């Protein structure tokens, strides 16, 4: 057995196990840590396929930003997970039906998939250009407008999420810089005449 096959089975086994642990773990912090492990092993599989750019994106973007952000959100927010799990039995049957449907679709695609005889071998590099350079050349030439449109959609979604979740609570004191700068002695100072031997 070649070394590539050995590493494939190692990465794939750990990936599937960590993906199951993400769902089955009771502690949400443990779920995020298993998610990071799944991302790292998926990056290893991409390296075996020769897609070093996708592997780098998984490690830098997902592990370095998204998964760590999830971890901080779970640790900082006071979420009542016991209350969230109360409806688990109610949604168990629909969840099982959806999982079985997705599994059957994946099995159908796996059985019906066949490589084209004219397709190039993905393990052999096409020419002297690397995968990262080839992907950048395609994104910023042929699909430039679609790439920019996707970035604008993501930016709009991010601004919309901030606006929807930004709620001003009543009774919370907030700093008003304009009101502070506009203060004068007449409005800021109050003089009271206190009688002798009497408190304020």
C-alpha positions as CSV (number, residue, x, y, z in Angstrom):
1,X,0.0,0.0,0.0
2,X,1.3,3.4,-1.0
3,X,2.0,6.2,1.5
4,X,-0.8,8.3,-0.1
5,X,-3.4,5.6,0.6
6,X,-2.2,5.2,4.2
7,X,-2.4,8.9,4.9
8,X,-5.8,9.1,3.1
9,X,-7.3,6.5,5.4
10,X,-5.8,8.2,8.5
11,X,-7.1,11.6,7.5
12,X,-10.5,10.3,6.4
13,X,-11.1,8.2,9.5
14,X,-10.2,11.1,11.9
15,X,-12.3,13.5,9.8
16,X,-15.4,11.3,9.9
17,X,-14.9,10.6,13.6
18,X,-14.4,14.3,14.5
19,X,-17.5,15.2,12.4
20,X,-19.6,12.8,14.4
21,X,-18.1,14.1,17.6
22,X,-19.2,17.7,16.6
23,X,-22.8,16.5,16.5
24,X,-22.7,14.1,19.5
25,X,-20.7,16.1,22.0
26,X,-22.7,17.5,24.8
27,X,-20.4,20.4,25.6
28,X,-20.5,23.1,22.8
29,X,-16.8,24.0,23.5
30,X,-15.8,20.4,22.8
31,X,-17.9,20.5,19.6
32,X,-15.9,23.6,18.3
33,X,-12.6,21.8,19.1
34,X,-13.7,18.7,17.2
35,X,-14.7,21.1,14.3
36,X,-11.2,22.5,14.3
37,X,-9.9,18.9,14.1
38,X,-12.2,18.1,11.2
39,X,-10.9,21.2,9.3
40,X,-7.3,20.2,9.8
41,X,-7.9,16.7,8.5
42,X,-9.8,18.0,5.6
43,X,-6.9,20.2,4.8
44,X,-4.7,17.1,4.8
45,X,-7.0,15.5,2.3
46,X,-6.8,18.5,0.1
47,X,-3.0,18.4,0.2
48,X,-3.1,14.7,-0.9
49,X,-5.2,15.8,-3.9
50,X,-2.7,18.5,-4.8
51,X,-5.0,21.4,-3.9
52,X,-2.7,23.3,-1.6
53,X,-4.7,26.5,-2.0
54,X,-7.8,25.0,-0.6
55,X,-5.8,23.4,2.3
56,X,-4.3,26.7,3.1
57,X,-7.8,28.4,3.1
58,X,-9.2,25.7,5.4
59,X,-6.4,26.2,7.9
60,X,-6.0,30.0,7.7
61,X,-9.6,31.1,7.3
62,X,-11.7,28.4,8.9
63,X,-9.5,27.2,11.7
64,X,-7.8,30.6,12.3
65,X,-10.9,32.8,12.2
66,X,-14.3,31.1,11.9
67,X,-13.8,28.2,14.4
68,X,-11.9,30.4,16.9
69,X,-14.7,33.0,16.6
70,X,-17.3,30.2,17.3
71,X,-15.3,29.1,20.3
72,X,-15.1,32.7,21.8
73,X,-18.8,33.2,21.1
74,X,-19.8,30.0,22.9
75,X,-17.5,30.7,25.8
76,X,-18.5,34.4,26.2
77,X,-22.3,34.1,25.7
78,X,-24.4,32.9,28.6
79,X,-26.5,30.5,26.5
80,X,-29.0,28.2,28.3
81,X,-28.2,25.0,26.4
82,X,-30.5,23.0,28.7
83,X,-33.4,25.1,27.4
84,X,-32.3,24.7,23.8
85,X,-32.2,20.9,24.2
86,X,-35.8,20.6,25.4
87,X,-37.2,20.3,21.9
88,X,-34.7,17.6,20.8
89,X,-37.2,14.8,20.9
90,X,-39.7,16.9,19.0
91,X,-37.4,17.5,16.0
92,X,-35.7,14.0,16.2
93,X,-37.9,12.4,13.6
94,X,-37.6,15.2,11.0
95,X,-33.9,15.3,11.6
96,X,-33.6,11.5,11.0
97,X,-35.6,11.8,7.8
98,X,-33.4,14.6,6.5
99,X,-30.2,12.7,7.4
100,X,-31.5,9.5,5.6
101,X,-32.5,11.6,2.5
102,X,-29.0,13.2,2.3
103,X,-27.3,9.8,2.8
104,X,-29.4,8.2,0.0
105,X,-28.6,11.2,-2.3
106,X,-24.8,10.8,-1.6
107,X,-25.0,7.0,-2.2
108,X,-26.9,7.6,-5.5
109,X,-24.3,10.2,-6.7
110,X,-21.4,7.9,-5.7
111,X,-22.9,4.9,-7.6
112,X,-23.8,7.0,-10.6
113,X,-20.6,9.0,-10.9
114,X,-18.2,8.1,-13.7
115,X,-15.2,9.9,-14.9
116,X,-15.1,11.3,-18.4
117,X,-12.6,9.5,-20.6
118,X,-11.4,12.9,-21.9
119,X,-11.0,14.3,-18.4
120,X,-7.4,15.2,-17.3
121,X,-5.8,13.4,-14.4
122,X,-6.3,15.7,-11.3
123,X,-3.1,14.4,-9.7
124,X,-0.9,15.6,-12.6
125,X,-0.2,19.3,-12.8
126,X,-1.3,21.0,-16.0
127,X,1.7,22.9,-17.3
128,X,4.1,24.7,-15.0
129,X,1.6,27.0,-13.3
130,X,0.6,26.1,-9.7
131,X,-2.9,25.5,-8.6
132,X,-3.0,28.8,-6.6
133,X,-1.8,30.8,-9.6
134,X,-4.3,29.1,-11.9
135,X,-7.2,29.7,-9.5
136,X,-6.3,33.3,-9.1
137,X,-6.0,33.8,-12.8
138,X,-9.5,32.3,-13.4
139,X,-11.1,34.3,-10.5
140,X,-9.7,37.6,-11.5
141,X,-10.1,37.3,-15.2
142,X,-13.0,35.1,-16.3
143,X,-15.1,35.3,-13.1
144,X,-14.0,38.8,-11.9
145,X,-17.5,40.3,-11.9
146,X,-19.0,37.3,-10.2
147,X,-16.3,37.3,-7.6
148,X,-16.8,41.0,-6.8
149,X,-20.6,40.5,-6.7
150,X,-20.2,37.7,-4.2
151,X,-18.0,40.0,-2.1
152,X,-20.7,42.7,-2.2
153,X,-23.4,40.2,-1.2
154,X,-21.3,39.0,1.8
155,X,-20.6,42.6,2.9
156,X,-24.3,43.4,2.7
157,X,-25.2,40.3,4.7
158,X,-22.6,41.3,7.3
159,X,-24.0,44.8,7.7
160,X,-27.5,43.5,7.8
161,X,-26.6,41.1,10.6
162,X,-25.0,43.8,12.6
163,X,-28.0,46.1,12.1
164,X,-30.5,43.4,13.1
165,X,-28.7,42.3,16.2
166,X,-27.7,45.8,17.4
167,X,-30.5,46.5,20.0
168,X,-30.3,49.5,22.3
169,X,-31.6,48.6,25.7
170,X,-33.6,51.1,27.6
171,X,-32.2,52.4,30.9
172,X,-28.5,51.9,29.8
173,X,-26.3,54.9,30.2
174,X,-24.4,55.7,27.0
175,X,-21.8,58.3,26.3
176,X,-22.9,61.3,24.3
177,X,-19.7,63.1,23.1
178,X,-21.6,66.1,21.6
179,X,-23.5,66.7,24.9
180,X,-20.3,66.5,26.9
181,X,-18.5,69.0,24.7
182,X,-21.4,71.4,24.7
183,X,-21.5,71.7,28.5
184,X,-21.0,75.1,30.1
185,X,-20.8,76.3,33.7
186,X,-24.5,77.2,33.8
187,X,-25.6,73.7,33.0
188,X,-22.8,71.7,34.5
189,X,-22.4,73.4,37.9
190,X,-25.2,73.7,40.5
191,X,-24.5,75.9,43.5
192,X,-26.5,75.3,46.7
193,X,-26.4,77.3,49.9
194,X,-26.1,74.8,52.7
195,X,-27.1,76.0,56.2
196,X,-24.4,76.0,58.8
197,X,-24.0,72.7,60.7
198,X,-26.4,70.9,58.3
199,X,-25.8,68.2,55.8
200,X,-26.5,68.4,52.1
